């Protein structure tokens, strides 16, 4: 296996980790409007992800940086051709971070309500748009002989991509509902479990359509196995949450995400962006990669830095592992106690 193949695998791992972790906090953000009945419950939901949401985004920064360094042509074509959806995602992530920090800075109801709406929309849109983006990457887009995207924004909103967006949105929201059940106590925990079952069933329908389409379009025996693993894990996750086994359900919903993202990357390889204009113009792990010298330096840096990042993030989750409920939320008369990291 060449270094460019190894870095394709590492980038796939980074995106998988990002969707596993950021997936549930996108889902929790969506649930602030779907599940929470009042401000106290919305604060409970926000506080479940308060200590970890910014750490989860490190995986996105690392995945983007690794793509830029290891496959500069892939990065250039992707970010120029997908400029509008990726810009929307970036704006949403900025607004989302500001909303988490500024929501509790003032006690006025309108102030807090507006920031809570911002959290909802800036969680929902990226959860949908990431699915649209990756579906287009796997399916292929119009790329010319100069490795430039020649299509338009509307070309990205094809039926396969929209189905991919709907699948990631429901999957992440299901993942978030299971995480909420795992991290809360009382009535909100019971309602999140019930909602997770409904979301899981909706996800199953969409995922069968999306992954089945992917299998027919670009699949082989290996992707068939990972697709089957994703389907089995999702069904077992639904069964586990029905039985009140939140820990197992969260693990299995995570396995669903891992298997689904693995299916997409396996369907893609050895391409990194297939060309629908001419297959010979597709970007591959070979023609889009950096020099072996660059990849060698990156490999040594990854070997040294990755264990430290994993240890730190694991420690963060361990420290903030306890469940919370509305009884742990300070009264609204003390807005300074409502900070995201409270």
N, C-alpha and C positions, 0 to 999 in steps of 0.2 A: 504494500500500500504506500503510495507516494504522499508527500507532505500535503499537497493540495487536497487529496482525498481525506486525510486526517482532519484538516481544517474544515472541510465540508461537514464532517461528522460533529466536530466541536461546535460549529455554528448551529447545527441542528439541535444539539444538546442545550445550548444557550437559549434558543427560541422556545424549546420545550419547557425549560425551567421558568422562563418568563411567563408563558401562558399558564403553567401550573400555579404559580404564585400570584401573578397579577390577575389571573382569571378569577380567583375567588374574591379579591378586593374590588374588581369591577362589578362582580355579582352583588356584593354587599352594597355598593353604591347604588345599583339599580333597585335593590330591595328597600332603600330608604323611602321610596314612594310606594312600592308594591306591598310591603309587609308592615312597616311601622305605622301605628295608628295615631301617634301623637309625637310631640317634640322629644319627650323623654325617651321613647323607644328609638327614635332616629339617632339620638345621642348614644344610646347603647350600641346600635349598629356601627356608627362611626368609630366609637371607642374600641370595638373589636379589632379593627384594622389600623387604628391610630398609630401604634408603635411600629408597624411593619410595612405600611404601604410604600413609603419612600425607599426602603431597602429593596422591596420587590422590583422597583423600577431600575435598580442597578443592572439587573439582567438585560433589560432593553438597551441600556447604554453600552453594555459590554458586547451584546450581539451586534449592534450597529457598528461599534468600533472595530470589532473583529472582521465584519464583512468588508468594511472600508480598507482595512490593512491587508487582509488575505485575498480578497477578490475585488479589486478596485473597479474593474469594468462592470461587474455585477452591481456594485454599489452605485456607480454613476448612472447606469441605465435605469435601475430601480427607482432611485430618488428623483431623477429627472422625469421619467415617464409617469410615475405615481405621485407627482408633486402635490396635487390637490388633496387626495385622500390622506397622504402622510402629513401634510401641513395641518389638516383638520385634526388628525390624531395628536399632533404636537400641541396645537392650541388647546385641545381638550385636556391634555395632561398638565399643561401650565395652569389652566383655570381650575382644574381639580385640586392641584397642590395648594393654590392660593385659597380656595374655598375651605379646605380642611383647616388651614391656619387662621383665616380671618373670620370664620363663621361665629366664633365666640368672643370676638374682640369688642362687640357692642351688644347691649341687652335688648335693643329694639326688635320687636317681632318681625317686622318687614325685612330688616337687615339679615337676620338669621334665616328666615324663610327663603329669601333670594339666594343665599349661598347654598342652602340645602337643595334648591332646584338645580343650581349649578353642579353640585356633586352628582345628582341623578343623571343629568344630560351628558356631563363630561365622563361618566362611567359607561353609559349606554352606547354612545356613538363610537368610542374606540373598540368596545367589545364587538360591535357590528363591522366596523371598517377593517379591523385586522383580518377577519374572515374573508371579506371581499378582496383584500390585497393578496393574501396567500392563495386564495382560489385562483386568481389571475396568474400568479407566478407559476403555479402547478400546471394550469391549463395551457398557458402560453399566451403571448401577446405579440403585436406586430412590431418586429425588430428588423431593421435593415442590415445591409452588409457592413455598415459602419458602427454596428452595435448600438444604434439609437432607436428609441421607441418612436414609432410613426403614427400611432393611434391617437385618439382623443380621450377626454375624461369619460364621455358617455360609453365608449367601448369597454370600459372597465365595469360598467353596470350591466353585464350580461346575466342571463338566468343562472348559470352555474355559480358565478361570483356572488349573486344575491342570495342564493341558497347557502353558500358558504358563510356569508355574513349572518344569516338567520341562525345557522347551526352554532356558530361560536357565541352568539348573543345568548341563546337559550342554554347552551352548555355552561358558559361562565356564570350565568345567573343561578343555574342549578348548583354548581360548585359553591357559589356564595351562600345559597340557602343551607346547604349541608354544613358549611363552615359556621354559619350563624347558629345552627342547632348545636354544634360542637362547642361554641364559645359562650352561650348564654344560658340563663336559668329562667324558670317561670313560664308565663303564658307565651312570651315571644318565642321561646324555645319550641313549645308545642306547635305553634302556628307555622314556624319555619320548617318543621318536619313535614307538616301536611302540605305546605306549598312546594317543598322540595319534590315530593312524590309527583305532583302535577307537572312541575317543570321537567322532571326526569322523563316522564312519558312523552311530553312534547319534544324534548331533545332527542329521544330515541327515534321518533318518526322522521325528524329533519336529518339526523345523522345517518340513518339508513339510506335516505335519498342522496345525500351529499357524498358519503363515502362509497356508496354503490356506484354512483356516477363516476367518481374518481377511478374506481376499480375497472369499470368498463372502458374508460378513456385511456388510462395509462398504467393499469395495474398488472401485476404478475402474481405468482404463487406466494411470494414473500409478503406483498401488500395485502393479499387476501387473508393471510394469517394475522397480520396486525389489525386489519379491519375487524376480523372476527373477535380478536382480543378486546378491541375497543367496545364492541357491542356487548360482549359478555360482561365486561367490567361495569358498563353502565347499568345493565339489568341487575347485576348483583348489588350495585350501589343503591338502586331504588329499593331493592328488597331489604337491604341493611337499614336504610333510614326508616322504612316502614316498621321494622322491628325495634327501632330505637337505638340502633348501634351506630351512633354518629361517627365514632372514630373509624370504624371499618368503612362506613359509607364515604367519608372524606377521602380515605386512602384509595378506595375504588374509583371515585370520581376523578381523582388525580391520575390514576392508571388509565382511565378513559382518555383524558387529555393527552397523556404521554403517548398512548398507542395511536391516537388520531393524528397527532403531529408527526409521529414517526412514519405513518402511512403516507402523509403528504411529501415528506422529504425522500422517502424511498421511491415514490412515484416520480419525483423530480430527477433524481440522480441517473446519469452523470451530468445532466443539464443543471444549470442554476436559474436560467430563464429561457424556456423554449421559444423559438420564433414561429409564429403562425404564418408568416410571410414566406419563409423558406427554411426548412429544417436545418440546412447547412449554415444558416446565420444564427443559430441558437448559441447562447452563452453557455459554456460548459466549465467544469472544474479545471479543465486544462487551459482553455483560451482566455479565461477571465481571471486567472489567479496571478498573484504576485510572484516575484522571483524566489527560487529556493532559499536564497540567503535571508530574505525578509521573513519567510515562513519559519526558518530555523530559529531566528531570534524571537519571533512571536511564541514559538513552542516552548522555549526555555522560560520566557516571562510567564506564560500560562501555568507551567509546572510549579513555579515559585509562588505565584499570587493566588491561584484558585483555592488551595486548601485554606488560606487565611480568610478569604471571603466566605467560604462555606462554614467555617468555624464561627465566625462572628455572627452570621445570619442565623445559624442554628442556636447560638447562645441567646440571641434576641427573642426567638420564638419560645425558648425554654423559660426565660424570665417572665414573659407575659403570657403564660400558658393558662392562667386561671379563668374560670367563667365569670361573666358579669351579668347584671340585670338592672332593672330600673331602680332597685333599692340602693344601688351603688352610685347613682347619679346625683350630683349636688343639685340643690334647688335652683330655679332660674334666677333667683334674686342675687346669685353670686356668679355672674357671667365669667369672672376671671378663672373659675374652677372648671369651665367647660372646654378647656383647650383640647385639641386633638389627642395629645399624648397623656391626658389625665387618666 
